[in-house]
Amino acid sequence: MKRISPVLLLVLSLAGAAAGFLLDHGLTTAGRATFTPALVLPIFLVLLAIAVLALAWPIRRSTRSATRRRVDPFRAVRIAMLARASSLLGAVITGFGAGLGAYLLSRPIAPPIGSITAVAATAVAALVLTIAAVIAESFCLLPGNGPHDPDGPDGPRLEDDDDDHPRAAADTGH
């Protein structure tokens, strides 16, 4: 399993920023109030970040300790997928909050302190979720799965690994 791409997270953040900016622009054009996230959203995002890290910590502890306790691979994959989904969600909401904030700050009238505070808190909490989820995903990966992994494709070869022989794999004996 490969780590999540930072480019993907950046693209999702930019898409979220465009969506947030366009949503507020559309609401203002229609004569409605701009969108302000609820104050419970940043709290929920930070709690989700803590939960993802708490779930991934036992896996990190067991894979990196000297005793190397057995880890249920299905549990590790589930937590890694939760971390990956959380990082994607965090990236989108970070961008969305940034887009809302950019629209509020681009207006000629100063935004109310409450709405800009809620938007900023949402964007910061979503960024915290994204960072925590990326860290949690790295906790679920086995150590040494990098480009210089001795068991990787460029590492030492097994004795019976003779795929490089010039003869055909299925010698019929004719």
C-alpha positions in Angstrom: 0.0 0.0 0.0 1.4 3.4 -1.0 1.1 6.5 1.1 -1.5 9.1 0.1 -0.2 11.6 -2.4 0.4 15.2 -1.2 -0.5 16.3 -4.7 -3.9 14.7 -4.4 -4.4 16.4 -1.0 -3.5 19.7 -2.6 -5.8 19.3 -5.5 -8.7 18.4 -3.2 -7.9 21.5 -1.1 -8.0 23.7 -4.2 -11.3 22.1 -5.3 -12.7 22.7 -1.8 -11.5 26.3 -1.9 -13.2 26.9 -5.2 -16.4 25.3 -3.9 -16.4 27.4 -0.8 -15.8 30.6 -2.6 -18.4 29.9 -5.3 -21.0 28.8 -2.7 -20.7 32.1 -0.8 -20.6 34.0 -4.1 -23.8 32.3 -5.2 -25.5 32.9 -1.9 -24.6 36.5 -1.9 -25.7 36.9 -5.5 -29.1 35.4 -4.6 -29.5 37.9 -1.8 -28.9 35.4 1.0 -26.5 35.4 4.0 -23.1 33.8 3.5 -22.5 30.3 4.7 -21.1 30.0 8.2 -20.1 26.6 9.5 -21.5 25.6 12.9 -19.1 26.0 15.8 -19.4 22.3 16.6 -17.7 21.3 13.3 -14.2 22.3 14.4 -14.6 20.4 17.6 -15.8 17.3 15.8 -12.9 17.5 13.3 -10.3 17.7 16.2 -12.0 14.8 18.0 -11.9 12.8 14.8 -8.2 13.5 14.5 -7.6 12.4 18.0 -9.6 9.2 17.4 -7.7 8.3 14.2 -4.4 8.8 16.0 -5.6 6.8 19.0 -6.7 3.9 16.8 -3.4 3.9 14.8 -1.1 4.1 17.8 -1.3 0.5 19.0 -0.3 -0.6 15.5 2.7 1.6 15.4 3.7 0.5 18.8 3.5 -3.2 17.9 5.3 -2.9 14.5 8.1 -0.7 15.8 8.8 -2.2 19.2 11.5 -4.8 19.9 8.9 -7.5 20.9 6.9 -7.2 17.6 3.6 -8.4 18.8 1.3 -9.8 16.1 -0.9 -7.2 14.4 -4.3 -8.2 12.9 -3.7 -7.2 9.3 -7.4 -6.6 8.6 -7.5 -4.2 11.6 -4.4 -2.4 10.3 -5.9 -2.0 6.8 -9.2 -0.7 8.2 -7.5 1.9 10.3 -5.2 2.8 7.4 -8.3 3.3 5.2 -10.0 5.4 7.9 -6.9 7.5 8.1 -6.8 7.9 4.3 -10.5 8.9 4.2 -9.9 11.3 7.0 -7.0 12.9 5.3 -9.1 13.3 2.1 -12.0 14.8 4.1 -9.7 17.1 6.0 -8.1 18.4 2.8 -11.5 19.2 1.2 -12.8 20.9 4.4 -9.5 22.8 4.8 -9.9 24.1 1.2 -13.6 24.8 1.7 -13.0 26.8 4.8 -10.2 28.7 3.1 -12.5 29.5 0.2 -15.2 30.7 2.5 -12.7 32.9 4.4 -11.3 34.2 1.1 -14.7 35.3 0.0 -15.5 36.9 3.3 -12.3 38.9 3.3 -12.6 39.9 -0.3 -15.9 41.8 0.3 -15.8 45.5 0.8 -17.7 45.2 4.0 -15.9 43.8 7.0 -17.3 40.3 8.0 -18.7 39.8 11.4 -16.2 38.5 13.9 -18.3 35.4 14.7 -18.5 34.2 11.1 -14.8 34.7 10.3 -13.9 33.0 13.6 -16.1 30.0 12.7 -14.6 29.8 9.2 -11.0 30.1 10.4 -11.6 27.5 13.2 -13.1 25.1 10.7 -10.2 25.5 8.3 -7.5 25.1 11.1 -9.3 22.1 12.6 -9.6 20.4 9.2 -5.9 21.0 8.6 -5.2 19.4 12.0 -7.3 16.4 10.9 -5.4 16.1 7.6 -2.0 16.1 9.3 -3.1 13.7 12.0 -4.6 11.3 9.4 -1.4 11.3 7.3 0.6 10.5 10.5 -1.9 7.8 11.4 -1.6 6.3 7.9 2.1 6.2 8.3 1.7 4.4 11.6 -0.2 1.6 9.8 2.5 0.9 7.3 5.3 -1.6 8.0 8.7 -0.1 8.6 11.1 -0.3 5.7 8.6 0.0 2.9 10.6 2.7 1.2 12.7 2.7 -2.0 15.6 1.1 -0.2 13.7 -1.8 1.3 15.8 -5.0 1.2 12.7 -7.1 0.5 11.6 -4.8 -2.3 12.0 -5.4 -6.0 15.6 -4.1 -6.0 16.6 -6.1 -2.9 18.3 -9.5 -2.5 17.0 -12.2 -4.7 15.8 -15.6 -3.5 17.7 -18.7 -4.4 14.9 -20.1 -6.5 14.1 -16.8 -8.2 15.4 -17.6 -11.7 13.1 -15.5 -13.8 16.1 -14.0 -15.6 17.2 -17.2 -17.3 17.1 -17.0 -21.1 15.3 -20.3 -21.5 11.5 -20.5 -21.6 9.7 -20.9 -18.4 7.9 -24.0 -19.6 10.5 -26.3 -21.1 8.6 -29.2 -22.8 11.7 -31.3 -23.3 11.4 -31.7 -27.1 
